[in-house]
């Protein structure tokens, strides 16, 4: 900012120089005229003395004519301005110059206020001083800033980064704030600069890939995929990368890829995590769009009695049988990760044999069993829950509470 005001000062001084220079030149010329007049008078006195000496020695025949000619040459060389006016003129000139300088300064100020963006510059300075308060407000409000505060924080961050362009953390923060403000034109280059400065930071790469994959530009989307795929091997960010790639696959109508990513995400979290049920819903929707219509599937909600103590090596088996509840199950799913899921979806992909299809059933019964020893061939001590007969496609609720 100091460079700006130095530039303004130089321009104002230049303007004042333009105003004062003609006056200075006229004063210089006036002083030169006075010097010339004094020299002429001195020359006149010396020449007059010479004429008098020549007349006394008889060398000058017509002394009076020579004196008259000398006086005439002196009058021609003296400026026409009277000596009486020369004393009053400098004071009026000084006043005129002072008035012109004041007018010039006023015009400069008015011109700057009109076209110089004074209000914008003032707001910019204010934002610079309040950048720390805006950052604290962003943290305490968990990103819930007003639009104007978001814009001010973006301005403050861009100003700070202009002074320190190698701050990867600052570029990342600018990208996140711009994303929250829906300013992708600022967010994408900011994340790109942060990634360029810190390519080894998986979180920055994840943020950059997300900003690219959520655009509508196919070229940028592909760049985002190329950035996210290597992150699947990094446990710290693999879950988030899978989520983004699943969203991208689903939006591209690649439902099989989306289901695969969501299933991997399910295997990485506990079944009582609320995200587990959300992922199950997403998988069901993708399967429906893919062709596994849920009118030919079973959505099961499972509840476990609170008195049941589940051993670490226990497994959950959910099976579908015909309405009689007898014989071999038509379809089944097995879960060994605890805590066990509360929402399960079975389709023809869970069929036990190709000859018997879940989608061919009209009425069915769902059984949910906690196998305590992990051996499906034994049932002693296992906890079981059985639903009543339901129509294929209807939601099913099962309570596991009895041996």
DONUTI-663422 format. One record per atom (N, C-alpha, C): x, y, z. Coordinates in pm, whole numbers, padded with zeros to 5 digits, always signed. Layout:
% DONUTI-663422
XYZ...
% end
This chain:
% DONUTI-663422
+00083-00121+00000+00000+00000+00000+00086+00126+00000+00205+00121+00065+00293+00237+00071+00339+00276-00069+00356+00176-00158+00398+00207-00295+00291+00288-00367+00165+00258-00337+00055+00332-00401+00059+00479-00362+00072+00506-00231+00072+00644-00186+00196+00720-00233+00309+00651-00247+00428+00716-00303+00401+00757-00448+00336+00669-00521+00300+00702-00659+00206+00821-00667+00108+00826-00576+00015+00940-00573+00091+01069-00543+00183+01065-00446+00261+01184-00410+00343+01233-00528+00405+01141-00601+00486+01180-00717+00399+01248-00823+00281+01194-00848+00192+01254-00948+00144+01393-00906+00113+01409-00777+00069+01541-00728+00182+01643-00740+00303+01602-00705+00418+01693-00717+00442+01729-00863+00421+01635-00953+00436+01664-01095+00333+01768-01140+00209+01751-01091+00104+01848-01128+00138+01987-01075+00187+01996-00951+00224+02125-00895+00341+02186-00971+00432+02103-01019+00544+02153-01098+00496+02215-01227+00398+02150-01289+00342+02204-01413+00280+02341-01389+00216+02358-01271+00154+02488-01240+00259+02594-01208+00360+02557-01131+00454+02657-01080+00567+02689-01176+00597+02601-01269+00711+02622-01357+00700+02749-01442+00584+02779-01503+00575+02904-01580+00600+03028-01492+00548+03029-01370+00571+03142-01280+00719+03157-01246+00784+03040-01223+00926+03044-01189+01006+03100-01306+00968+03059-01428+01041+03109-01545+01021+03259-01563+00896+03306-01540+00870+03451-01555+00946+03530-01451+00955+03478-01329+01030+03546-01224+01179+03548-01258+01228+03440-01315+01368+03433-01353+01398+03533-01463+01304+03544-01557+01322+03641-01664+01317+03783-01608+01232+03807-01507+01223+03940-01446+01353+03977-01376+01408+03880-01306+01537+03904-01239+01646+03930-01341+01643+03859-01451+01744+03880-01555+01732+04020-01614+01608+04070-01629+01588+04206-01681+01644+04311-01587+01625+04293-01460+01679+04388-01363+01831+04391-01368+01892+04276-01381+02039+04271-01391+02086+04343-01516+02012+04318-01625+02050+04383-01751+02038+04534-01741+01934+04582-01673+01916+04726-01657+02031+04788-01577+02073+04717-01470+02185+04768-01391+02313+04774-01473+02333+04670-01555+02452+04671-01640+02448+04785-01741+02330+04811-01794+02317+04922-01892+02347+05056-01827+02296+05073-01703+02324+05200-01633+02472+05216-01605+02535+05107-01564+02679+05114-01537+02757+05149-01663+02717+05080-01774+02783+05110-01900+02763+05256-01941+02642+05309-01916+02612+05449-01949+02700+05545-01870+02715+05519-01741+02797+05607-01658+02942+05606-01704+02992+05485-01735+03131+05476-01779+03151+05546-01912+03056+05528-02006+03069+05591-02137+03056+05744-02129+02968+05788-02036+02951+05933-02018+03080+05994-01965+03144+05924-01873+03271+05975-01818+03377+05980-01927+03378+05879-02017+03476+05879-02126+03453+05996-02221+03322+06025-02251+03292+06138-02341+03336+06271-02280+03316+06285-02149+03357+06409-02082+03508+06426-02089+03582+06316-02070+03728+06321-02077+03775+06354-02217+03709+06293-02316+03748+06323-02455+03720+06469-02491+03607+06522-02439+03574+06663-02467+03679+06756-02404+03724+06723-02284+03825+06807-02217+03957+06803-02291+03985+06690-02353+04112+06679-02427+04099+06726-02570+03978+06766-02612+03957+06819-02745+03944+06711-02851+03920+06588-02804+03908+06479-02900+03767+06466-02956+03666+06513-02884+03526+06504-02929+03482+06640-02977+03436+06643-03105+03398+06772-03163+03258+06815-03122+03167+06721-03107+03028+06754-03071+02986+06667-02952+03023+06711-02833+02998+06634-02711+02849+06615-02686+02768+06718-02709+02626+06709-02678+02555+06606-02764+02592+06596-02891+02530+06498-02981+02566+06356-02938+02691+06339-02894+02733+06206-02849+02660+06164-02722+02636+06260-02631+02563+06229-02506+02419+06193-02537+02359+06269-02632+02220+06239-02670+02208+06099-02731+02303+06060-02814+02303+05926-02877+02320+05816-02772+02407+05844-02669+02430+05745-02562+02303+05724-02481+02231+05838-02450+02106+05826-02375+02002+05747-02452+01997+05769-02584+01898+05698-02666+01924+05546-02666+02049+05507-02673+02083+05365-02671+02050+05302-02535+02064+05382-02428+02030+05331-02294+01880+05310-02281+01800+05402-02331+01654+05388-02324+01606+05268-02404+01670+05241-02516+01630+05125-02597+01659+04993-02526+01760+04994-02440+01801+04869-02374+01731+04844-02242+01664+04946-02181+01594+04930-02052+01453+04879-02077+01404+04773-02000+01267+04722-02017+01165+04832-01996+01050+04815-02064+00947+04918-02062+00873+04922-01930+00871+04813-01850+00795+04809-01725+00848+04911-01629+00758+04980-01563+00795+05083-01467+00840+05021-01337+00927+05089-01269+00979+05038-01142+00873+05036-01035+00770+05115-01042+00664+05118-00941+00579+04994-00944+00551+04938-01062+00469+04818-01073+00544+04692-01031+00677+04693-01041+00755+04573-01012+00750+04536-00864+00723+04623-00777+00719+04591-00634+00590+04522-00594+00477+04553-00662+00347+04496-00625+00321+04364-00696+00386+04343-00813+00356+04226-00895+00396+04094-00831+00511+04080-00767+00547+03950-00709+00447+03900-00607+00389+03986-00524+00292+03944-00424+00167+03886-00491+00118+03950-00593-00001+03900-00663+00028+03769-00733+00151+03756-00784+00188+03631-00849+00192+03517-00749+00244+03543-00630+00250+03440-00527+00109+03394-00488+00020+03490-00475-00119+03456-00443-00182+03371-00553-00153+03410-00676-00208+03336-00789-00155+03192-00792-00025+03178-00769+00034+03044-00767-00023+02961-00653-00039+03022-00535-00095+02950-00421-00238+02905-00450-00317+02995-00509-00454+02961-00544-00458+02849-00648-00369+02856-00748-00365+02752-00851-00325+02617-00792-00232+02621-00695-00189+02496-00631-00304+02433-00552-00380+02517-00479-00493+02465-00402-00598+02405-00495-00626+02477-00604-00723+02426-00702-00675+02293-00761-00545+02285-00791-00490+02164-00848-00503+02047-00751-00471+02070-00623-00485+01964-00523-00631+01921-00509-00721+02018-00511-00863+01985-00502-00910+01903-00621-00863+01939-00740-00900+01864-00859-00846+01721-00854-00722+01707-00802-00664+01573-00790-00746+01487-00694-00785+01545-00580-00865+01470-00484-01000+01432-00541-01065+01528-00611-01196+01500-00670-01185+01394-00779-01081+01401-00859-01063+01302-00965-01040+01163-00907-00960+01154-00800-00935+01023-00738-01063+00966-00677-01141+01054-00611-01266+01006-00552-01365+00959-00658-01354+01017-00778-01449+00985-00884-01410+00855-00957-01284+00845-01000-01242+00731-01082-01140+00641-01012-01094+00678-00896-00988+00601-00831-01035+00488-00744-01168+00467-00729-01217+00358-00646-01184+00375-00499-01206+00495-00448-01170+00521-00308-01245+00429-00212-01374+00410-00235-01452+00325-00146-01403+00181-00151-01369+00134-00271-01320-00002-00283-01186-00019-00213-01097+00079-00230-00967+00072-00164-00983+00078-00012-01072+00163+00034-01097+00173+00178-01151+00041+00233-01244-00020+00158-01299-00150+00201-01191-00257+00201-01104-00253+00101-00995-00349+00092-00902-00338+00213-00868-00215+00251-00783-00195+00369-00852-00245+00495-00981-00219+00506-01056-00266+00623-01058-00418+00631-01075-00483+00515-01077-00629+00512-00941-00686+00552-00833-00621+00509-00700-00667+00545-00681-00667+00697-00730-00563+00763-00714-00553+00908-00806-00652+00983-00915-00695+00919-01010-00782+00988-01003-00927+00938-00896-00963+00866-00886-01098+00810-00880-01204+00919-00810-01176+01029-00800-01274+01138-00937-01297+01203-01013-01189+01222-01147-01204+01280-01238-01284+01187-01224-01263+01056-01306-01338+00961-01270-01487+00963-01140-01515+00976-01097-01655+00982-01152-01723+01107-01143-01655+01221-01197-01710+01345-01348-01731+01335-01415-01636+01270-01559-01648+01253-01594-01767+01166-01512-01793+01064-01534-01909+00977-01521-02038+01055-01420-02043+01144-01397-02165+01222-01508-02187+01323-01543-02081+01396-01644-02096+01501-01783-02121+01446-01809-02070+01325-01942-02090+01265-01948-02216+01180-01836-02291+01175-01828-02415+01096-01866-02391+00951-01814-02282+00897-01833-02251+00756-01960-02175+00723-02045-02146+00823-02173-02081+00796-02156-01928+00799-02082-01875+00702-02063-01731+00690-02162-01674+00588-02191-01546+00604-02276-01480+00506-02199-01464+00374-02272-01433+00269-02209-01417+00138-02107-01305+00138-02141-01192+00201-02048-01079+00206-01923-01113+00285-01938-01186+00396-01821-01228+00475-01733-01323+00394-01796-01411+00318-01721-01503+00233-01638-01425+00130-01700-01327+00067-01629-01248-00033-01516-01169+00031-01539-01115+00151-01433-01041+00221-01317-01133+00256-01348-01253+00302-01242-01347+00338-01163-01390+00215-01231-01409+00104-01162-01442-00021-01067-01329-00060-01114-01204-00048-01031-01088-00080-00909-01082+00010-00928-01106+00140-00817-01103+00235-00715-01213+00204-00764-01332+00172-00674-01443+00142-00596-01417+00013-00661-01364-00086-00592-01335-00213-00486-01228-00195-00514-01130-00109-00415-01027-00081-00295-01087-00009-00323-01172+00090-00214-01237+00165-00130-01325+00073-00195-01398-00018-00123-01488-00107-00045-01413-00215-00088-01292-00248-00012-01209-00342+00124-01173-00282+00129-01161-00149+00254-01130-00080+00335-01256-00049+00267-01371-00037+00334-01496-00006+00279-01607-00095+00319-01610-00222+00257-01703-00318+00295-01850-00298+00389-01881-00210+00431-02020-00190+00368-02085-00067+00259-02027-00019+00191-02079+00099+00084-02180+00055+00118-02308+00058+00024-02412+00012-00100-02416+00100-00082-02396+00232-00197-02396+00323-00291-02282+00291-00236-02166+00262-00319-02050+00227-00398-02073+00099-00334-02133-00001-00404-02162-00127-00516-02264-00103-00489-02362-00016-00592-02461+00014-00711-02395+00084-00683-02308+00178-00791-02240+00249-00871-02152+00154-00802-02084+00063-00873-02002-00037-00964-02090-00122-00915-02208-00161-00997-02299-00240-01120-02345-00165-01105-02377-00036-01219-02424+00042-01322-02312+00063-01275-02192+00092-01368-02080+00111-01439-02048-00020-01365-02049-00130-01427-02022-00261-01527-02131-00297-01498-02255-00260-01594-02363-00285-01722-02341-00207-01707-02301-00079-01825-02273+00002-01904-02156-00054-01834-02061-00116-01901-01945-00176-01948-01972-00319-01930-02098-00365-01969-02140-00500-01897-02059-00607-01772-02028-00581-01689-01955-00677-01585-02052-00733-01628-02141-00820-01539-02244-00874-01427-02184-00957-01451-02069-01018-01347-02005-01098-01227-01965-01013-01248-01945-00883-01140-01914-00790-01092-02041-00722-01183-02131-00689-01149-02251-00611-01056-02343-00689-01086-02371-00815-01007-02468-00891-00862-02422-00908-00836-02297-00953-00696-02254-00961-00626-02251-00826-00700-02218-00719-00639-02216-00586-00595-02356-00544-00684-02456-00559-00645-02593-00528-00532-02641-00618-00535-02599-00744-00429-02638-00836-00294-02585-00793-00291-02458-00746-00166-02401-00697-00119-02472-00571-00212-02503-00481-00176-02576-00359-00121-02714-00393-00182-02784-00489-00134-02917-00530+00004-02907-00593+00027-02801-00669+00158-02782-00730+00267-02763-00625+00233-02694-00516+00331-02668-00410+00348-02787-00315+00244-02871-00301+00250-02982-00204+00184-03106-00265+00248-03164-00366+00190-03279-00434+00184-03403-00344+00267-03405-00241+00269-03521-00152+00157-03519-00050+00086-03410-00037-00024-03398+00060-00151-03459+00001-00193-03573+00057-00310-03644+00003-00438-03564+00020-00450-03490+00130-00572-03411+00153-00587-03299+00052-00475-03235+00014-00481-03131-00088-00515-03192-00224-00456-03308-00253-00489-03376-00379-00636-03415-00383-00688-03461-00270-00831-03496-00262-00918-03374-00289-00885-03261-00227-00964-03140-00246-00957-03092-00391-00839-03100-00450-00824-03059-00590-00903-03151-00682-00893-03283-00658-00970-03377-00739-01119-03355-00727-01165-03325-00605-01308-03300-00584-01353-03177-00662-01274-03069-00658-01313-02948-00730-01322-02971-00880-01237-03060-00931-01239-03089-01075-01353-03182-01113-01376-03284-01031-01474-03386-01067-01617-03334-01056-01638-03226-00981-01772-03171-00964-01806-03065-01068-01715-03040-01162-01745-02944-01268-01827-03012-01378-01869-02932-01473-01943-02986-01588-01854-03007-01709-01726-02976-01695-01631-02991-01806-01575-03134-01805-01592-03207-01914-01549-03347-01919-01398-03360-01905-01325-03265-01963-01179-03271-01951-01132-03254-01808-01192-03160-01737-01156-03139-01597-01201-03257-01511-01316-03315-01543-01363-03432-01470-01263-03548-01481-01209-03569-01600-01113-03677-01619-00985-03650-01541-00943-03523-01537-00827-03488-01455-00853-03520-01308-00977-03493-01263-01013-03524-01126-01007-03673-01098-01057-03756-01190-01051-03901-01172-00907-03950-01164-00822-03892-01251-00682-03933-01251-00613-03898-01119-00658-03792-01054-00601-03755-00925-00655-03842-00812-00782-03882-00820-00846-03954-00710-00813-04103-00708-00794-04162-00823-00773-04308-00828-00651-04352-00746-00536-04284-00752-00423-04327-00669-00451-04315-00519-00547-04232-00479-00577-04213-00338-00649-04332-00277-00700-04423-00361-00770-04541-00309-00677-04631-00228-00546-04618-00251-00449-04699-00177-00399-04629-00052-00454-04512-00021-00412-04438+00098-00525-04442+00200-00508-04515+00309-00618-04534+00406-00674-04404+00461-00592-04301+00473-00639-04177+00535-00744-04105+00452-00742-04125+00320-00835-04053+00232-00912-04147+00139-00892-04278+00154-00954-04373+00061-01107-04365+00065-01164-04351+00185-01310-04347+00197-01367-04227+00123-01306-04109+00141-01355-03989+00072-01336-04000-00079-01223-04059-00121-01200-04076-00265-01302-04171-00326-01334-04279-00254-01436-04372-00303-01571-04304-00315-01604-04221-00218-01732-04151-00223-01741-04061-00345-01634-03987-00374-01634-03899-00491-01641-03979-00621-01565-04086-00628-01566-04168-00750-01700-04238-00768-01764-04279-00657-01897-04339-00667-01999-04238-00718-01991-04116-00665-02082-04011-00714-02059-03985-00862-01933-03979-00901-01902-03954-01042-01954-04067-01129-01931-04192-01086-01979-04307-01165-02131-04307-01175-02198-04276-01066-02344-04274-01068-02396-04165-01162-02333-04046-01157-02377-03937-01245-02347-03967-01391-02246-04053-01415-02213-04094-01552-02293-04218-01594-02388-04262-01508-02473-04379-01532-02391-04508-01540-02278-04509-01473-02198-04631-01459-02233-04692-01325-02351-04752-01319-02407-04796-01191-02328-04911-01128-02272-04998-01210-02193-05108-01156-02071-05057-01080-02002-04956-01137-01885-04898-01069-01927-04828-00941-02040-04757-00947-02088-04687-00827-02119-04786-00716-02187-04896-00750-02220-04998-00649-02092-05056-00589-01992-05080-00672-01866-05137-00622-01799-05044-00522-01796-04915-00555-01735-04819-00462-01814-04812-00331-01945-04809-00341-02027-04798-00219-02016-04923-00132-02005-05037-00194-01989-05161-00115-01855-05162-00042-01751-05110-00106-01621-05100-00039-01629-05003+00078-01705-04897+00061-01722-04802+00170-01797-04867+00286-01899-04949+00253-01973-05018+00358-01883-05110+00441-01791-05176+00372-01703-05270+00442-01602-05200+00532-01588-05067+00514-01489-04994+00592-01547-04927+00715-01678-04933+00735-01740-04866+00849-01827-04965+00926-01853-04938+01054-01942-05027+01133-02084-05023+01079-02156-05130+01100-02293-05139+01049-02387-05046+01123-02351-05005+01246-02440-04912+01318-02412-04767+01284-02315-04746+01198-02288-04610+01149-02405-04567+01061-02455-04446+01082-02570-04401+01005-02541-04394+00856-02412-04383+00822-02376-04381+00680-02398-04517+00614-02395-04624+00694-02414-04758+00639-02551-04771+00573-02655-04725+00643-02790-04730+00587-02803-04641+00464-02737-04525+00467-02741-04436+00351-02675-04501+00230-02564-04570+00255-02497-04640+00146-02584-04753+00092-02654-04823+00183-02745-04930+00139-02854-04874+00049-02908-04759+00084-03010-04696+00000-02953-04657-00136-02829-04606-00136-02767-04567-00263-02744-04689-00350-02699-04798-00289-02677-04921-00365-02808-04972-00424-02914-04970-00343-03045-05015-00391-03094-04930-00509-03072-04799-00498-03116-04711-00607-03035-04738-00733-02902-04760-00717-02819-04787-00833-02858-04920-00898-02888-05019-00815-02930-05148-00870-03063-05138-00943-03150-05056-00889-03281-05037-00955-03262-04974-01092-03175-04873-01099-03149-04808-01227-03071-04898-01321-02990-04986-01261-02911-05078-01342-02997-05189-01401-03108-05219-01335-03194-05325-01385-03237-05422-01279-03171-05419-01162-03213-05505-01051-03328-05437-00979-03445-05442-01037-03561-05373-00983-03593-05423-00843-03610-05330-00749-03634-05370-00611-03772-05430-00590-03856-05425-00692-03981-05501-00680-03951-05650-00686-03828-05685-00728-03782-05823-00730-03674-05846-00626-03671-05763-00521-03573-05776-00415-03638-05759-00279-03557-05774-00174-03608-05767-00037-03521-05671+00042-03583-05569+00101-03515-05476+00191-03551-05514+00334-03449-05550+00411-03471-05604+00545-03415-05509+00650-03498-05476+00750-03453-05401+00867-03439-05498+00983-03320-05501+01045-03290-05601+01147-03271-05531+01282-03339-05583+01383-03322-05536+01521-03275-05653+01606-03183-05625+01699-03127-05729+01786-03163-05696+01930-03214-05795+02000-03252-05776+02140-03132-05728+02222-03156-05629+02307-03048-05569+02384-02986-05665+02484-03055-05771+02520-03001-05866+02617-02902-05964+02557-02894-05967+02427-02805-06063+02360-02661-06013+02366-02571-06098+02412-02427-06070+02413-02366-06144+02295-02309-06070+02204-02260-06128+02079-02110-06152+02090-02062-06274+02076-01918-06302+02076-01849-06237+01957-01718-06220+01972-01642-06153+01867-01640-06234+01737-01643-06367+01748-01634-06449+01627-01770-06485+01568-01876-06423+01620-02010-06454+01569-02029-06392+01431-02125-06448+01355-02159-06396+01222-02310-06380+01213-02353-06293+01123-02496-06273+01097-02529-06331+00961-02632-06412+00957-02677-06471+00831-02822-06430+00809-02847-06370+00696-02983-06329+00658-03021-06411+00535-03133-06483+00543-03173-06572+00434-03320-06550+00397-03352-06584+00275-03489-06572+00223-03537-06711+00180-03655-06749+00230-03716-06877+00193-03854-06854+00136-03911-06959+00080-04049-06943+00031-04142-06927+00151-04266-06902+00125-04360-06866+00231-04381-06974+00335-04344-07099+00304-04359-07208+00400-04254-07201+00510-04141-07136+00480-04034-07127+00578-03956-07254+00595-03977-07353+00508-03911-07482+00517-03815-07498+00398-03724-07593+00414-03634-07626+00304-03516-07530+00295-03442-07543+00185-03321-07463+00164-03358-07318+00131-03279-07224+00179-03303-07083+00142-03282-07061-00006-03355-06967-00059-03338-06928-00200-03221-06832-00215-03208-06740-00120-03100-06641-00125-03052-06615+00018-02926-06575+00031-02871-06549+00164-02755-06452+00156-02730-06383+00267-02616-06292+00279-02551-06315+00414-02419-06306+00419-02342-06336+00539-02261-06213+00578-02262-06175+00707-02191-06058+00756-02108-06097+00878-01979-06072+00872-01891-06111+00982-01834-05990+01056-01851-05871+01005-01798-05750+01069-01897-05697+01171-01851-05673+01290-01936-05617+01395-01905-05470+01415-02007-05393+01458-02147-05435+01479-02217-05468+01348-02314-05559+01359-02383-05608+01240-02474-05499+01182-02500-05504+01050-02585-05404+00986-02729-05413+01032-02796-05299+01032-02939-05294+01065-03026-05289+00940-02962-05269+00824-03037-05263+00699-02965-05349+00596-03035-05441+00536-02977-05533+00438-03070-05541+00317-03012-05547+00198-03090-05560+00075-03045-05688+00004-03138-05776-00024-03109-05900-00096-03179-05897-00232-03105-05933-00336-03159-05940-00472-03117-06073-00534-03136-06085-00665-03095-06207-00734-02944-06229-00730-02870-06125-00697-02726-06143-00682-02692-06229-00561-02788-06244-00469-02767-06326-00349-02825-06468-00363-02872-06503-00483-02926-06638-00503-02819-06743-00474-02864-06855-00412-02771-06963-00378-02752-07059-00494-02853-07071-00580-02841-07158-00698-02903-07087-00817-02853-07112-00937-02911-07047-01054-03052-07092-01084-03089-07214-01038-03220-07268-01070-03331-07201-00990-03301-07153-00873-03402-07091-00787-03366-06943-00771-03458-06861-00815-03433-06717-00815-03524-06646-00715-03466-06549-00646-03543-06470-00551-03656-06396-00622-03629-06349-00742-03729-06271-00816-03849-06355-00860-03837-06491-00850-03949-06578-00888-04047-06598-00774-04009-06560-00652-04098-06577-00537-04207-06471-00535-04324-06511-00493-04434-06414-00473-04454-06386-00325-04448-06492-00245-04455-06479-00100-04326-06538-00041-04278-06480+00066-04150-06526+00120-04144-06501+00270-04045-06562+00332-04015-06546+00474-03867-06514+00487-03834-06420+00575-03695-06381+00596-03652-06429+00735-03536-06494+00742-03478-06537+00868-03344-06465+00889-03322-06420+01011-03195-06358+01048-03140-06435+01167-03016-06485+01155-02959-06570+01260-02820-06521+01297-02798-06512+01428-02663-06482+01477-02598-06615+01515-02501-06654+01435-02428-06778+01460-02316-06746+01558-02325-06804+01678-02235-06766+01787-02093-06817+01769-02077-06932+01703-01942-06989+01691-01883-06972+01552-01956-06911+01461-01903-06891+01327-01911-07012+01239-01973-07120+01288-01987-07243+01211-02132-07257+01167-02159-07240+01037-02297-07239+00989-02362-07376+00998-02282-07483+01017-02339-07618+01023-02399-07649+01160-02367-07570+01260-02422-07591+01395-02514-07476+01430-02620-07505+01504-02716-07403+01541-02741-07397+01692-02669-07477+01771-02690-07476+01916-02653-07341+01976-02749-07283+02046-02726-07156+02112-02739-07035+02022-02763-07052+01891-02774-06938+01799-02903-06860+01828-02895-06730+01802-03013-06643+01819-03077-06623+01683-03212-06631+01682-03283-06631+01555-03400-06532+01558-03427-06475+01442-03546-06393+01423-03610-06429+01291-03741-06441+01287-03812-06481+01165-03927-06384+01139-03941-06345+01015-04052-06257+00978-04174-06340+00942-04287-06276+00934-04405-06343+00881-04400-06343+00730-04487-06415+00664-04491-06415+00518-04521-06275+00464-04444-06236+00366-04462-06104+00303-04457-06119+00152-04506-06017+00084-04502-06016-00062-04367-05963-00109-04315-06023-00215-04188-05980-00270-04194-05831-00307-04096-05757-00260-04090-05613-00285-04131-05530-00166-04206-05589-00071-04246-05516+00049-04131-05512+00150-04119-05405+00227-04014-05399+00329-04042-05502+00439-03932-05551+00498-03943-05657+00599-03870-05612+00725-03930-05640+00842-03867-05613+00969-03850-05743+01046-03729-05766+01098-03699-05890+01171-03638-05853+01305-03687-05915+01413-03630-05897+01547-03562-06026+01589-03433-06021+01615-03361-06138+01664-03368-06136+01817-03437-06237+01873-03459-06233+02018-03471-06372+02082-03471-06479+02003-03495-06612+02060-03392-06712+02009-03374-06822+02083-03288-06932+02040-03361-07016+01936
% end
